[in-house]
Amino acid sequence: MARTQSERAKLHCYDHPRPAVTVDIVLFHRSRNRVEVLLIKRKSEPFKRRWAFPGGFVDKDESLEDAASRELLEETGLSGIHLEQVGAFGDPGRDPRGHTVSVTFAAVLDRRRNAKPGDDAADAAWHSALHPPRLAFDHKKILSIALKRVLGVSASRKRSV
């Protein structure tokens, strides 16, 4: 029996609210004793003028990988970077706009690439990954986990790297 579009939509409609999905991109550059991370300065609220990872909301029918590549390009002008998924972060309250789950991707670049702010980024710059500026959302927590998973740098070893 063929169902109408309205009937099909009702089959996938739920009474409970669901969180939004975002992606964040953590780009590292390592040079001798220095580890840097690429950050953007947010142009808009929430956390206007605070540093954060490039990232944003996943569009309807968009893969996580495509969303990460798109957001990186839109906010920094960078493309062609192989990104690996390093974790998901979904603590309620991590985003004041509502319950949001972020899937985080990371990469380590052989050379530092120049980033240009775009879209909703007021600035884009490399910062010390071990002593970053004050970060938006839960990005301090994400940075700590990405350092350990991607570079093997734990909180106890941060001083020696």
Stockholm file with secondary structure:
# STOCKHOLM 1.0

chainA/1-161         MARTQSERAKLHCYDHPRPAVTVDIVLFHRSRNRVEVLLIKRKSEPFKRRWAFPGGFVDKDESLEDAASRELLEETGLSGIHLEQVGAFGDPGRDPRGHTVSVTFAAVLDRRRNAKPGDDAADAAWHSALHPPRLAFDHKKILSIALKRVLGVSASRKRSV
#=GR chainA/1-161 SS CCCCHHHHHHHTCCSSCCCEEEEEEEEEEEETTEEEEEEEEESSSSSTTCEECSEEECCTTCCHHHHHHHHHHHHHCCCCCCCEEEEEECCTTSSTTSCEEEEEEEEEESSCCCCCCCTTEEEEEEEESSSCCCBSTTHHHHHHHHIIIIICCCGGGGGGC
#=GC SS_cons         CCCCHHHHHHHTCCSSCCCEEEEEEEEEEEETTEEEEEEEEESSSSSTTCEECSEEECCTTCCHHHHHHHHHHHHHCCCCCCCEEEEEECCTTSSTTSCEEEEEEEEEESSCCCCCCCTTEEEEEEEESSSCCCBSTTHHHHHHHHIIIIICCCGGGGGGC
//
